[in-house]
Amino acid sequence: MPKKELDSLRELTVKELQQKARDVKSELFNLRFALRTGHLTDFSKIRAMRRSYAQIQTIICEKRLAEGEHGAA
């Protein structure tokens, strides 16, 4: 994910990030299904999608920790 895209993700709320994570996870499932059925030609998409999911989860964790430090619920 490019730096600009990561910066735009950091501006989202936790709920929006969770929805985005669900979307990415769903897309990852579809890519894995396509891989197993032999319809996937670009295998690098799976790695990129896994990485995107991990980056989103990291941002969610960062936001939750920041909220906890400042007492916001």
URLIN-V892492 format. One record per backbone hydrogen bond with DSSP energy under -1.0 kcal/mol. NH is the residue of the N-H (numbers start at 1). CO is the residue of the C=O. E is the energy in kcal/mol with one decimal. If there is no record, write none. Layout:
# URLIN-V892492
[[NH;CO;E] [NH;CO;E]]
This chain:
# URLIN-V892492
[[6;2;-2.0] [7;3;-2.5] [8;4;-2.0] [9;5;-1.8] [10;6;-2.0] [12;9;-1.4] [17;13;-2.3] [18;14;-2.5] [19;15;-2.0] [20;16;-2.2] [21;17;-2.5] [22;18;-2.1] [23;19;-2.2] [24;20;-2.4] [25;21;-2.6] [26;22;-2.3] [27;23;-2.3] [28;24;-2.4] [29;25;-2.1] [30;26;-2.2] [31;27;-2.3] [32;28;-2.5] [33;29;-2.4] [34;30;-2.4] [35;31;-2.1] [36;32;-2.2] [37;33;-2.0] [39;34;-2.3] [40;34;-1.2] [45;42;-1.3] [48;44;-2.3] [49;45;-2.4] [50;46;-2.5] [51;47;-2.2] [52;48;-2.3] [53;49;-2.3] [54;50;-2.2] [55;51;-2.4] [56;52;-2.3] [57;53;-2.4] [58;54;-2.2] [59;55;-2.0] [60;56;-2.3] [61;57;-2.2] [62;58;-2.5] [63;59;-2.4] [64;60;-2.3] [65;61;-2.4] [66;62;-2.3] [67;63;-2.4] [68;64;-2.1] [69;65;-2.1] [70;66;-1.5] [72;67;-1.5]]
